[in-house]
Amino acid sequence: MVQQASLVEYGSRRVIITLTCIVCALLEIVDTTIVNVAITDMQGTLGATTSEVGWVITSYAIGNVIVIPLTGFFSAQFGRRNYFAVSIILFTVCSFLCGNASGIWELVAFRFLQGVGGGALLVTSQTIITESYPPEKRSMAQAIYGMGVIIGPTLGPPLGGYITEHWSWPSIFYINIPLGIIAAMLTLQFVRSPKYAEKSKVGDIDWLGIALLAAFVGSLQFILEKGQEEDWFNSPLISSFAAIAVFAAFFFIWRELTFRNPAVRLNVLKNGNLRVGTVLSFIMGFGLYGSTFIIPLYVQATLGWTPTQAGMLMVPAALTTAVMMPLIGRLLQRGVPQQYLVAGGMLIFFLFCFWGYKIITPDTGSGNFFWMLIWRGVGMGMLFIPITALSLSTLKGRQIGDGAAFTGMMRQLGGSFGIAVITTFMVHQNAQHRADLTDHLDIHNPTVNGRVEMYERAFESRGRAENVAKLEAYKALDYTVTKQAAVRSYMDVFLYIGVLFLLCIPFVLVVKGKKDKDNDKGGGADMGEHMH
């Protein structure tokens, strides 16, 4: 056991390290969502189909998810500072290459590499911040880091919308370059690496484990991103990737449990707190990314808002979360049990979803969203830090990095899983609601007839011929039905996500109550040590 108290920083040095890490985490997370609103422009410029341009988002997510579990291994192999700096440089160089891409597949390849660099930024910055603070201030450190993670997905769309409207889509990548250069220089100057005893020789590196992990999480991410588009398991492509994912997962777990120097230390999951934390991180990712996906989609597709308006709608909630983070950090420092805060956050998130379920109509006004989204901000603030603090609270040394990698990966997979489930569910519900509504459209019903005649007169008054006006009246009625079916499916999504969070509350209270004894024994001082 080697004491690594020297990793705790003080004064301006700690401030610089913290800011560098937050900027890196923000760069990585903003880039996950910033391209969403520029997709149409990319499609036009690069002459790509809708399914091809979707790969710009998918390839980045796959790169992220593959590298996140390996960050602990690479940090030990090359030194954390070096690995972090190289990741920032890779991310920055690929941002430049993405902006300069002249073809869709060139852009997809650079986005994948940008995702590989970005995945390391997310987890390594969390580990560096955690170890730069003394144990009693770690809740506050997680609060500071959490601001970046929660605000990032929300900042992406409005920023992307503004840049795309005022300049052009390559600019969304170029803004990373100056920040990336500064972050790389500050990292090399200020960040220090722990002394890892177990650096592997090239022949001793778990190349097979790395390859199996890449095959497993890469295939899984591909299935989640493309499943709905390809009609899930009716598609030979999706079925093939599902088979690869299952076999790769099985052999990956077997390899990591038996190899003397595994790339991913699965034994860290023996820690009860981390196991609970990874499950909760998955559920939180589901809610965080799911709601960030569904609300802009609803206001743009149904209410006809611009991408910038849709993005700006989410900003008050993100600012609320930013205000909540330090308050929650302080509550944790004063000894408020983590499970009570998580349960409270889940209850508030349920209320946000139920509120959404209640206010959504085909023409909801923008003012109706404000307080609902403020509740979302409060709920997310109460979930993020307690879940992270609980996950890492009884880990030591290199385990902190391994644990952060698991929670980070599960949060990302939870988000991908959430979006895949929501998309599939909405397609199904939309068809169901449309069928139900058209069943009630009886041509002999006076109300239906009255509506058709009203549309008809409106079109005739605009100078349409009688037969054309009748045809357009039926089209207008069909449009109304389609819109109503869409709104009902959005309502269903809100209701079911809310119920999911509500059902988790008893589980959180029961499971974590048992684990708190470990926290009292293991938390604090042990976290500053490195086991070798």
C-alpha positions as CSV (number, residue, x, y, z in Angstrom):
1,M,0.0,0.0,0.0
2,V,1.5,3.3,-1.0
3,Q,0.2,6.6,0.4
4,Q,-0.7,9.0,-2.4
5,A,-1.8,12.0,-0.3
6,S,0.4,14.1,-2.6
7,L,-2.4,13.9,-5.3
8,V,-4.5,16.3,-3.1
9,E,-3.9,19.8,-4.5
10,Y,-4.5,23.2,-2.8
11,G,-5.0,26.8,-3.7
12,S,-4.8,28.2,-7.2
13,R,-3.3,24.9,-8.5
14,R,-6.5,23.0,-7.5
15,V,-8.6,25.7,-9.1
16,I,-6.7,25.4,-12.4
17,I,-6.9,21.6,-12.4
18,T,-10.7,21.7,-11.6
19,L,-11.4,24.2,-14.3
20,T,-9.4,22.2,-16.9
21,C,-11.3,19.0,-16.0
22,I,-14.7,20.7,-16.2
23,V,-13.9,22.3,-19.6
24,C,-12.8,18.9,-20.9
25,A,-15.9,17.1,-19.6
26,L,-18.1,19.9,-21.0
27,L,-16.4,19.7,-24.4
28,E,-17.0,16.0,-24.6
29,I,-20.7,16.1,-23.5
30,V,-21.6,19.2,-25.5
31,D,-20.3,17.4,-28.6
32,T,-22.6,14.5,-28.0
33,T,-25.7,16.7,-28.6
34,I,-24.4,19.8,-30.5
35,V,-24.6,18.0,-33.9
36,N,-28.2,17.0,-33.4
37,V,-29.6,20.3,-34.7
38,A,-27.0,20.6,-37.5
39,I,-27.8,17.2,-39.1
40,T,-30.0,18.6,-41.8
41,D,-27.4,21.1,-42.9
42,M,-24.7,18.4,-43.0
43,Q,-27.0,16.2,-45.1
44,G,-27.4,19.0,-47.6
45,T,-23.7,19.9,-47.8
46,L,-22.4,16.4,-47.9
47,G,-25.2,14.9,-50.1
48,A,-25.9,12.2,-47.6
49,T,-29.1,10.2,-46.9
50,T,-30.9,10.5,-43.6
51,S,-29.6,7.1,-42.4
52,E,-26.1,7.9,-43.5
53,V,-26.0,11.3,-41.6
54,G,-27.4,9.5,-38.5
55,W,-23.9,7.8,-38.3
56,V,-22.4,11.2,-37.4
57,I,-24.1,10.8,-34.0
58,T,-23.9,7.0,-33.7
59,S,-20.1,6.7,-34.5
60,Y,-19.3,9.3,-31.8
61,A,-21.4,7.4,-29.2
62,I,-19.7,4.0,-30.2
63,G,-16.2,5.6,-29.8
64,N,-17.2,6.9,-26.4
65,V,-18.6,3.7,-25.0
66,I,-15.7,1.5,-26.2
67,V,-13.0,3.6,-24.5
68,I,-14.8,4.6,-21.2
69,P,-14.3,1.2,-19.5
70,L,-10.6,1.1,-20.6
71,T,-9.6,4.4,-19.1
72,G,-8.3,2.9,-15.9
73,F,-6.1,0.5,-17.8
74,F,-4.7,3.2,-20.2
75,S,-4.1,5.5,-17.2
76,A,-2.0,2.8,-15.5
77,Q,-0.2,2.0,-18.7
78,F,0.8,5.4,-19.9
79,G,0.4,7.6,-16.8
80,R,-2.9,9.4,-16.1
81,R,-1.5,12.9,-17.1
82,N,-0.1,11.6,-20.4
83,Y,-3.3,9.7,-21.3
84,F,-5.5,12.7,-20.4
85,A,-3.3,15.1,-22.5
86,V,-3.2,12.7,-25.5
87,S,-7.0,12.3,-25.3
88,I,-7.5,16.0,-25.4
89,I,-5.1,16.4,-28.3
90,L,-6.9,13.5,-30.2
91,F,-10.3,15.1,-29.5
92,T,-9.0,18.6,-30.7
93,V,-7.3,17.3,-33.9
94,C,-10.3,15.3,-34.8
95,S,-12.6,18.3,-34.2
96,F,-10.5,20.2,-36.8
97,L,-10.7,17.2,-39.2
98,C,-14.5,16.8,-38.7
99,G,-15.0,20.5,-39.7
100,N,-12.8,19.9,-42.8
101,A,-14.5,16.7,-43.9
102,S,-15.6,16.7,-47.5
103,G,-17.6,13.4,-47.5
104,I,-20.1,11.8,-45.1
105,W,-18.0,8.7,-44.4
106,E,-14.9,10.8,-43.8
107,L,-16.9,12.8,-41.2
108,V,-18.2,9.6,-39.6
109,A,-14.6,8.2,-39.3
110,F,-13.3,11.4,-37.6
111,R,-16.4,11.5,-35.3
112,F,-15.6,8.0,-34.2
113,L,-12.0,9.0,-33.4
114,Q,-13.2,12.1,-31.7
115,G,-15.5,9.9,-29.6
116,V,-12.5,7.7,-28.6
117,G,-10.7,10.9,-27.4
118,G,-13.8,12.2,-25.8
119,G,-14.7,9.1,-23.7
120,A,-11.4,9.4,-21.9
121,L,-12.0,13.1,-21.1
122,L,-15.3,12.3,-19.3
123,V,-14.0,9.6,-16.9
124,T,-10.5,10.8,-16.4
125,S,-11.5,14.3,-15.5
126,Q,-13.9,12.9,-12.9
127,T,-11.1,10.8,-11.3
128,I,-8.6,13.7,-11.4
129,I,-11.1,16.0,-9.7
130,T,-12.0,13.4,-7.1
131,E,-8.3,12.8,-6.1
132,S,-7.4,16.5,-6.1
133,Y,-9.7,17.2,-3.2
134,P,-9.2,15.9,0.4
135,P,-11.8,13.1,1.3
136,E,-14.0,15.5,3.4
137,K,-14.4,17.8,0.3
138,R,-15.1,15.1,-2.3
139,S,-18.9,15.6,-2.3
140,M,-18.3,19.2,-3.3
141,A,-15.7,18.1,-6.0
142,Q,-18.4,15.8,-7.5
143,A,-20.9,18.7,-7.4
144,I,-18.5,20.9,-9.4
145,Y,-17.9,18.0,-11.9
146,G,-21.6,17.2,-12.0
147,M,-22.4,20.8,-13.2
148,G,-20.5,20.1,-16.4
149,V,-22.1,16.6,-17.0
150,I,-25.7,17.8,-16.4
151,I,-25.4,21.1,-18.2
152,G,-23.5,19.7,-21.2
153,P,-26.4,17.8,-22.9
154,T,-28.6,20.8,-22.5
155,L,-26.1,23.4,-23.8
156,G,-25.5,21.4,-27.0
157,P,-28.7,22.0,-28.9
158,P,-29.1,25.8,-28.4
159,L,-25.4,26.3,-29.0
160,G,-25.5,24.1,-32.1
161,G,-28.6,25.9,-33.4
162,Y,-27.2,29.3,-32.9
163,I,-23.8,28.5,-34.6
164,T,-25.5,26.7,-37.5
165,E,-28.0,29.6,-38.1
166,H,-25.3,32.3,-37.9
167,W,-22.3,30.6,-39.4
168,S,-22.2,27.0,-40.8
169,W,-22.0,23.5,-39.4
170,P,-18.2,23.1,-39.5
171,S,-18.0,25.9,-36.9
172,I,-19.6,23.6,-34.2
173,F,-16.4,21.5,-34.4
174,Y,-14.0,24.5,-34.7
175,I,-15.1,26.0,-31.4
176,N,-13.4,23.0,-29.6
177,I,-10.0,23.8,-31.0
178,P,-8.9,26.9,-28.8
179,L,-10.3,25.3,-25.7
180,G,-8.7,22.0,-26.5
181,I,-5.2,23.6,-27.0
182,I,-5.5,25.5,-23.6
183,A,-6.7,22.4,-21.8
184,A,-3.9,20.2,-23.2
185,M,-1.2,22.8,-22.1
186,L,-2.7,23.2,-18.6
187,T,-2.9,19.4,-18.2
188,L,0.8,18.9,-19.1
189,Q,1.7,21.8,-16.7
190,F,-0.4,21.0,-13.6
191,V,-2.0,17.5,-13.6
192,R,0.0,14.8,-11.8
193,S,-0.2,11.1,-12.2
194,P,-0.4,8.6,-9.4
195,K,2.5,6.1,-9.3
196,Y,1.1,2.9,-10.6
197,A,3.2,-0.2,-9.7
198,E,1.6,-2.5,-12.3
199,K,2.6,-1.1,-15.7
200,S,2.4,-3.9,-18.1
201,K,4.9,-5.0,-20.7
202,V,3.6,-5.0,-24.3
203,G,3.3,-8.8,-24.3
204,D,1.4,-8.7,-21.0
205,I,-1.3,-6.3,-22.2
206,D,-4.8,-7.8,-22.5
207,W,-5.2,-7.1,-26.2
208,L,-7.9,-9.9,-26.5
209,G,-9.9,-8.3,-23.6
210,I,-9.7,-4.9,-25.3
211,A,-10.9,-6.4,-28.7
212,L,-13.8,-8.3,-27.0
213,L,-14.9,-5.2,-25.1
214,A,-14.8,-3.1,-28.3
215,A,-16.9,-5.8,-30.1
216,F,-19.3,-6.1,-27.2
217,V,-20.1,-2.4,-26.4
218,G,-19.6,-1.3,-30.0
219,S,-22.3,-3.8,-31.2
220,L,-24.6,-3.0,-28.3
221,Q,-24.4,0.7,-29.0
222,F,-25.0,0.0,-32.7
223,I,-28.1,-2.0,-31.9
224,L,-29.5,0.7,-29.6
225,E,-28.8,3.5,-32.1
226,K,-30.0,1.7,-35.3
227,G,-32.5,-0.9,-34.1
228,Q,-35.7,1.1,-34.7
229,E,-34.5,2.3,-38.1
230,E,-33.7,-1.3,-39.2
231,D,-36.9,-2.8,-37.6
232,W,-35.0,-4.5,-34.8
233,F,-34.6,-8.3,-34.9
234,N,-36.5,-8.6,-38.2
235,S,-33.3,-7.2,-39.7
236,P,-30.4,-9.7,-40.4
237,L,-28.0,-6.9,-39.7
238,I,-29.3,-6.2,-36.2
239,S,-29.6,-9.9,-35.4
240,S,-26.0,-10.4,-36.5
241,F,-24.8,-7.6,-34.2
242,A,-26.9,-9.0,-31.4
243,A,-25.2,-12.4,-31.7
244,I,-21.7,-10.6,-31.8
245,A,-22.7,-8.6,-28.7
246,V,-23.8,-11.7,-26.7
247,F,-20.7,-13.9,-27.6
248,A,-18.3,-11.0,-27.1
249,A,-19.9,-10.2,-23.7
250,F,-19.6,-13.8,-22.6
251,F,-15.9,-14.2,-23.6
252,F,-15.0,-10.8,-22.4
253,I,-16.3,-11.5,-18.9
254,W,-14.6,-15.0,-18.9
255,R,-11.3,-13.4,-20.1
256,E,-11.3,-10.5,-17.6
257,L,-12.0,-12.9,-14.7
258,T,-9.2,-15.3,-15.6
259,F,-6.4,-13.2,-17.2
260,R,-3.6,-12.2,-14.8
261,N,-3.6,-8.6,-15.9
262,P,-7.1,-7.7,-17.2
263,A,-7.8,-4.5,-19.1
264,V,-11.0,-4.0,-17.2
265,R,-11.0,-5.0,-13.5
266,L,-14.4,-6.5,-13.1
267,N,-13.6,-7.5,-9.5
268,V,-14.1,-3.8,-8.5
269,L,-17.9,-4.6,-8.9
270,K,-17.6,-6.7,-5.7
271,N,-18.1,-3.4,-4.0
272,G,-21.8,-3.2,-3.0
273,N,-22.0,0.6,-3.3
274,L,-20.5,0.6,-6.8
275,R,-22.9,-2.1,-7.9
276,V,-25.9,-0.1,-6.7
277,G,-24.3,3.1,-8.2
278,T,-23.9,1.5,-11.7
279,V,-27.6,0.5,-11.8
280,L,-28.7,4.0,-10.6
281,S,-26.3,5.6,-13.2
282,F,-28.0,3.6,-15.9
283,I,-31.5,4.7,-14.8
284,M,-30.3,8.3,-14.4
285,G,-28.8,8.2,-18.0
286,F,-32.2,6.9,-19.2
287,G,-34.0,9.9,-17.6
288,L,-31.4,12.6,-18.4
289,Y,-30.8,11.8,-22.1
290,G,-34.4,10.5,-22.6
291,S,-36.0,13.8,-21.5
292,T,-33.3,15.9,-23.3
293,F,-34.3,14.0,-26.5
294,I,-38.1,14.0,-26.1
295,I,-38.8,17.6,-25.2
296,P,-37.0,19.3,-28.1
297,L,-38.4,16.7,-30.5
298,Y,-42.0,17.4,-29.3
299,V,-41.7,21.3,-29.5
300,Q,-40.1,21.1,-33.0
301,A,-42.2,18.3,-34.5
302,T,-45.6,19.2,-33.0
303,L,-45.4,22.9,-32.0
304,G,-43.2,24.0,-35.0
305,W,-40.4,25.7,-32.9
306,T,-37.0,26.4,-34.4
307,P,-33.9,24.4,-33.1
308,T,-32.6,27.4,-31.2
309,Q,-36.0,28.0,-29.5
310,A,-36.1,24.3,-28.6
311,G,-32.6,24.4,-27.2
312,M,-33.2,27.6,-25.2
313,L,-36.2,26.0,-23.6
314,M,-33.9,23.6,-21.7
315,V,-31.5,26.3,-20.4
316,P,-33.4,27.3,-17.2
317,A,-33.5,23.7,-16.1
318,A,-29.8,23.4,-16.6
319,L,-29.1,26.6,-14.6
320,T,-31.3,25.2,-11.8
321,T,-29.2,22.1,-11.7
322,A,-26.1,24.2,-11.6
323,V,-27.4,26.1,-8.6
324,M,-28.5,22.8,-6.9
325,M,-25.2,21.1,-7.3
326,P,-23.2,23.0,-4.6
327,L,-26.2,22.9,-2.2
328,I,-26.4,19.1,-2.6
329,G,-22.7,18.8,-2.1
330,R,-23.0,20.8,1.1
331,L,-25.8,18.6,2.4
332,L,-23.7,15.4,1.7
333,Q,-20.8,17.0,3.6
334,R,-23.1,17.6,6.6
335,G,-24.0,13.9,6.6
336,V,-27.4,13.8,4.9
337,P,-27.7,10.1,3.8
338,Q,-27.2,9.7,0.0
339,Q,-30.2,7.4,-0.4
340,Y,-32.6,10.0,0.9
341,L,-31.3,12.6,-1.6
342,V,-31.5,10.0,-4.4
343,A,-35.1,9.0,-3.4
344,G,-36.1,12.7,-3.2
345,G,-34.5,13.3,-6.7
346,M,-36.5,10.4,-8.2
347,L,-39.7,11.6,-6.6
348,I,-39.2,15.1,-8.1
349,F,-38.3,13.6,-11.5
350,F,-41.5,11.6,-11.3
351,L,-43.4,14.9,-10.6
352,F,-41.7,16.6,-13.6
353,C,-42.8,13.7,-15.9
354,F,-46.3,13.7,-14.5
355,W,-46.5,17.5,-15.1
356,G,-45.3,16.9,-18.7
357,Y,-48.0,14.3,-19.1
358,K,-50.6,16.8,-18.0
359,I,-49.6,19.9,-20.0
360,I,-48.8,18.3,-23.4
361,T,-51.4,19.2,-26.1
362,P,-51.2,19.9,-29.9
363,D,-50.7,23.6,-29.0
364,T,-49.1,24.0,-25.6
365,G,-47.8,27.5,-25.0
366,S,-44.1,28.1,-24.2
367,G,-44.9,29.5,-20.8
368,N,-46.3,26.2,-19.6
369,F,-42.9,24.5,-19.7
370,F,-41.0,26.8,-17.4
371,W,-41.8,25.4,-13.9
372,M,-42.1,21.9,-15.2
373,L,-38.5,22.1,-16.4
374,I,-37.3,23.8,-13.3
375,W,-38.5,20.7,-11.4
376,R,-36.5,18.6,-13.8
377,G,-33.4,20.7,-13.0
378,V,-33.9,20.2,-9.2
379,G,-34.5,16.4,-9.6
380,M,-31.3,16.0,-11.7
381,G,-29.3,18.0,-9.2
382,M,-30.5,15.7,-6.4
383,L,-29.6,12.5,-8.4
384,F,-26.2,13.1,-9.9
385,I,-23.9,13.8,-7.0
386,P,-25.4,11.4,-4.4
387,I,-25.3,8.6,-7.0
388,T,-21.7,9.4,-7.9
389,A,-20.6,9.9,-4.3
390,L,-22.3,6.6,-3.3
391,S,-20.6,4.7,-6.2
392,L,-17.1,5.9,-5.4
393,S,-17.4,6.3,-1.6
394,T,-15.7,3.1,-0.5
395,L,-13.2,2.7,-3.4
396,K,-9.4,3.2,-3.0
397,G,-6.7,4.3,-5.4
398,R,-6.9,2.9,-8.9
399,Q,-10.4,1.5,-8.0
400,I,-11.7,5.1,-8.1
401,G,-10.8,5.3,-11.8
402,D,-12.3,1.9,-12.5
403,G,-15.4,2.7,-10.6
404,A,-15.8,6.1,-12.4
405,A,-15.4,4.2,-15.7
406,F,-18.3,1.8,-14.9
407,T,-20.7,4.5,-13.7
408,G,-19.7,6.7,-16.8
409,M,-20.3,3.8,-19.2
410,M,-23.6,2.9,-17.6
411,R,-24.8,6.5,-17.7
412,Q,-24.0,6.7,-21.5
413,L,-25.5,3.2,-22.2
414,G,-28.6,4.2,-20.1
415,G,-29.0,7.3,-22.4
416,S,-28.6,5.2,-25.6
417,F,-31.0,2.6,-24.2
418,G,-33.5,5.3,-23.2
419,I,-33.5,6.9,-26.6
420,A,-33.8,3.6,-28.4
421,V,-36.7,2.4,-26.1
422,I,-38.5,5.8,-26.4
423,T,-38.2,5.9,-30.2
424,T,-39.5,2.3,-30.6
425,F,-42.3,2.8,-28.0
426,M,-43.4,6.1,-29.7
427,V,-43.6,4.5,-33.1
428,H,-45.8,1.7,-31.7
429,Q,-48.0,4.0,-29.6
430,N,-48.4,6.4,-32.5
431,A,-49.8,3.6,-34.7
432,Q,-52.0,2.4,-31.9
433,H,-53.4,5.9,-31.1
434,R,-53.9,6.7,-34.8
435,A,-55.9,3.4,-35.3
436,D,-58.0,4.2,-32.2
437,L,-58.7,7.8,-33.4
438,T,-59.6,6.8,-37.0
439,D,-62.0,4.2,-35.6
440,H,-64.1,7.0,-34.2
441,L,-64.1,9.0,-37.4
442,D,-67.5,7.9,-38.7
443,I,-68.6,9.9,-41.8
444,H,-72.2,9.7,-40.6
445,N,-71.3,11.4,-37.3
446,P,-72.6,15.0,-37.3
447,T,-69.5,16.3,-35.4
448,V,-67.1,14.8,-38.0
449,N,-69.2,16.1,-40.8
450,G,-69.3,19.5,-39.2
451,R,-65.5,19.6,-39.0
452,V,-65.1,18.5,-42.6
453,E,-67.6,21.2,-43.8
454,M,-65.8,23.8,-41.7
455,Y,-62.4,23.0,-43.4
456,E,-64.1,22.8,-46.8
457,R,-65.6,26.3,-46.4
458,A,-62.2,27.7,-45.3
459,F,-60.5,26.3,-48.4
460,E,-63.3,27.5,-50.7
461,S,-63.0,31.0,-49.2
462,R,-59.3,30.9,-50.4
463,G,-60.5,30.3,-53.9
464,R,-60.2,26.5,-54.2
465,A,-62.6,24.6,-56.5
466,E,-65.3,22.6,-54.7
467,N,-63.8,19.1,-55.4
468,V,-60.3,20.4,-54.5
469,A,-61.6,22.0,-51.3
470,K,-63.3,18.7,-50.2
471,L,-60.0,16.7,-50.8
472,E,-58.0,19.3,-48.8
473,A,-60.6,19.2,-46.0
474,Y,-60.0,15.4,-45.6
475,K,-56.2,16.0,-45.7
476,A,-56.6,18.6,-43.0
477,L,-58.7,16.2,-40.9
478,D,-56.0,13.5,-41.4
479,Y,-53.3,15.9,-40.3
480,T,-55.3,16.7,-37.1
481,V,-55.6,13.0,-36.3
482,T,-51.9,12.4,-36.9
483,K,-50.9,15.3,-34.7
484,Q,-53.3,14.1,-31.9
485,A,-51.9,10.6,-32.1
486,A,-48.3,12.0,-31.8
487,V,-49.3,14.1,-28.8
488,R,-50.8,11.1,-27.1
489,S,-47.7,9.0,-27.6
490,Y,-45.5,11.8,-26.1
491,M,-47.9,11.8,-23.1
492,D,-47.4,8.0,-22.8
493,V,-43.6,8.5,-22.8
494,F,-43.7,11.0,-20.0
495,L,-46.1,8.9,-17.9
496,Y,-44.0,5.7,-18.2
497,I,-40.6,7.3,-17.5
498,G,-42.2,8.9,-14.5
499,V,-43.5,5.6,-13.3
500,L,-40.1,4.0,-13.8
501,F,-38.5,6.6,-11.5
502,L,-41.3,6.2,-8.9
503,L,-40.9,2.4,-8.8
504,C,-37.1,2.8,-8.1
505,I,-37.6,4.8,-4.9
506,P,-38.3,1.8,-2.5
507,F,-35.4,-0.1,-4.1
508,V,-33.1,2.8,-3.5
509,L,-34.1,3.2,0.2
510,V,-33.9,-0.5,1.0
511,V,-30.7,-1.4,-0.8
512,K,-28.7,1.6,0.2
513,G,-29.8,1.5,3.8
514,K,-27.9,-1.8,4.2
515,K,-24.8,-0.4,2.6
516,D,-24.4,2.7,4.7
517,K,-22.3,0.8,7.3
518,D,-19.7,0.3,4.7
519,N,-19.6,4.0,4.0
520,D,-18.9,4.8,7.7
521,K,-16.0,2.3,7.8
522,G,-14.6,2.6,4.3
523,G,-15.3,6.1,3.0
524,G,-13.1,9.0,4.0
525,A,-9.4,8.4,4.5
526,D,-9.1,5.2,2.5
527,M,-9.9,7.0,-0.7
528,G,-6.5,8.9,-0.7
529,E,-4.6,5.6,-0.7
530,H,-3.4,3.4,-3.6
531,M,-3.4,-0.3,-3.2
532,H,-0.6,-2.1,-5.0
